[in-house]
Amino acid sequence: MDVFWTLPPVTRTITALAVVISALGYSGMINLSYYVFLSDYIFTIRQVPQVWRLFTSFLITKPKFAILLDPYFLYQYGSGLERESTRFSQPGDFFVYTFFLCSVILATAGILLKRYTFLQALSLAFAYTYAQDNPTRQVSFFIITFDAKYLPFGMLFITFIIDGPDAALTQATGLVAAHLYDFLTRIWPTFGGGTNYIFTPVTVKRWFGGNAGSVQQRAYGTARQGRTADNVAGLRSAGAASATGRSTGFGGPGQRLGE
């Protein structure tokens, strides 16, 4: 359990829940039909909306060996991003990224394509962003090793061969979601002169321990939270007090130089 709590929080939570719910479902202990995406049960006023389906539809793997394989791919590339990617240097950034991916996947695969489960699409989205960050890193996919930039297309090809075109089309919505995120947060602001409207709210940062001035250790270095307006105002007041020789309330009465 100590090891579990040291893992990246967003990825570990999704992966653990996916293993538990899928194992219980395929063993017959729970009925997975209560967890898949069914828009008629979510967007309704005739009964209490079953809004949990918006989340649980990302926690169902394919059957048999895929109960372990699907969460493995999800964790492999999700944790790599959450730990190392400079895109997500602030607390809560990866959560907002994941929330954006899930929203786009629900809109495309769930509402447009009328599909029911989306864990494979989310895994592909993580893999696409991972490949964008590490295009020349060597990755192993089954028994083949190649550059990471080819990883998303390799995953999509395997799904097409094993599960058919419908499953591949559903999974491809994850690629669409990840590319849209990349376009809105990097390509458009950098090369098109646009504004990045996707940001991490202060409340979300606090969920992940993002207090002003706090230090976050990451694989590539140390990230330090910026000061809030209150902190800046306090520092300015302290500076002004020092310049005039007035007391700041934290020390002695203060004196001018030469006095």
N, C-alpha and C positions, 0 to 999 in steps of 0.2 A: 504493500500500500504506500510506503514511503516513496518508492520509485514512481508509482502512478501519479502522485501529486507533484512530482518534479517535471512531468511532461507538459508540453504546451497546452494550455487550458481549453481552448476552443476545439482543437483537433482531438484531444484525448476524450472529451465529452461526447462528441459525435461518434467517434469510433467505438467507444465502450457501449454506448446505447445501441448502436447498430448491431453489434455482436449479440447483445443480450436479447433485444427484441426479435431479431431474425432467428436466433437459436430457439427461443420460446415458441415462435410462430411455426417454424418448420417441424418442431417436435410435437406439435399439437396442443401445447399447453395454453396458448392464446390464439384467438382468431385474428389473422392479419387483415381481414377485410375491414376491421374497425380502425386500421392505422393507415391505409392507403389513401391517396388523394381522390376524393369524389366531390366534385364541385357542388352537386345538388345537396349534399349534406353540410357543406361549409357556408355557401352563400345562399342562405334561406331565412325566411321569417316564419315558416310554418312550424318550425320546431327550434329547439336550442341549437345554434350553429356548432358543429363539431370542429372547432377551430384548431384543435390539436393535430388534425390531419395535415395542416400546412407544414408542421415540423416533422411529424412521424413518417411522412412519405419519403423523407430523406434518410430513414434509418432501416430500410428493408433491402437486404441483399438478394441476389439470385440464390437458388437452392443449392444443396449439396456442398461441394468443395468451395463454392463461391462465398459461403458464410464466413470463411476465413480470408479468402483471396480478395474480395471486394473491400473489406475494412483495411486490409494490408495496404492496398494502393492508396486508399483515402488517407491513411495515416502517414504513409511514406512521403507523399508530396505535400500534404497539408502541413505536417510538422516541420518539413524543410523550409517552407515559406514562413511559418509562424516564428521559427527560431532565427532564421538567417536573413530573410529578405529585407532590403533597405526600404522597400515600399511601405513596410509596416513597422516603422521604427518607434512609434508612439503606442502606449497601452491602448488597447481597444481597436486599433486600426484593422487588425486581421478579422475581428468580429464584424466590423462594418463591411469589409470586403466580402466575407462569407454571407452576410445578410443580403448584400446586393446580388451576389450570384444566385442565391436561393430565390429571390424575388423574380429575377429574369427567367430562371428555369421554370418556376411555377407558371409564369405568364405564357411561356412558349410551349413547354412540354405538357404542362397540366391543362391549361385553358385552350390553347390552340390545337394541340395534337391529341388531347383527351387521354393522356397517359396517366399511370397510377403511382409509380415509384420512380425516385430520381437520384438515388445514391450514386449510380454509375455516372450520371451527368455531372454531379458535384465533384466526383473524383477526377473526371476529365478536365473540369475547369481548374482544379488545383494543379494538375499536371501541365496544363497549358501555361499558366502563369509561372510555374517552376521552370519550364523550358524557356520562357522569355527571359527569366533572370539568369539562367545557366545554360545558354545554348550549346556550348562546347563541352560541358561536363559529361563524362561517360556514365551511362545508366544501363542497368541490366533489366531486360524485360523477358521473362521466362528464361530461355537459354541464349538470347541474343544480346549483344552489347553494342551500343551505338550512341551517337551524340544526343543529348537531351532534346534538342530542337525537333527531332523526329518522333519523340515520345507520344504526344497527343494523337498523331496520325496512326502510329502503331497500335495504340489502344483502341482507336476507332475501327481499324481494319480487323483486329481480332474479334471485336464484338460483331462486326458485320459477318464474318465467316462462321462464328459459333452460334450466334443468336438471331441472325437475319437482319434485313434492312430496317425493319421497324424499330428494333432495339438500338441499332446504330443511329437512326435518326433522332431518337429520344436522347441518346447519349450526346449527340452533336450539339444539343441545346446548351450543354455545359461549355463547349468551345465558344459558342456565340456569346454567352454571358461573360466569360473571362475576357474575350477580345473586346467586348463593349466596355468593360471596366477599364481595360488598358487604354482604350481610345479616349474615354472621358477623363481619366485621371493623368494620363501621360502624353499621348499623341496629340490630342487637340490643344491642351494648354501649351505644350512645348513647341509644336510646329505650326499650329493654326492660330495661335494668339488668343485662344479661348480661355474661359474660366473653369476651374475645377470646382464643381458644386458638390462633390462627394467628400465629406469630411467627417471626422469622428467627434461627436458631441462631447462636451465636458462631462456630462453624466456618465456616458459610456466609459470614458477614460477613468473615472473614479471607480467604476465597477472592477476595473483591472488594476487598481492601485496607482493610478496616475495622478498623484498629488503634486502640486507645484514644487519644483526643486528636488523631486525624488530622482533617484538614479536607478536605471534599469540595465542590468547586465545582459548583453546579447552576444551571440557567437562572433560577431564581427567587431565588437567593441562595447562602449558604454554610451547609453542614451540618457540624457538628463532632461527632465521636464522643464519647460519654460515657466517663468513666473507669471502669476495672474496679475490682473490690474490692482488688486488689493495689495499684493506683495510689492509691486512697483511703487504704489502710492506710499507705502510704509517706508521704503528705502529713500524715497525723495524727501519725506518728512524728516527722517533721521539725518539725511545729508544737510538739509536746511538748518536743522538744529545745531549740527556741528559747526556750520559756517558762522552762525550768529553767536555761538557760545551758550545757547539755551539748553536746558536739560531735555533729554529724549525720553526720560522715564525709565531707562534701562541702566543708568550708571550715575556718576556724580554730576555736579552742577555744570561742569564744562567750563573752559576758560579760553579766551582768545590767545593766539600765539603772542608771546612776549609779556603776558600778564602773570 
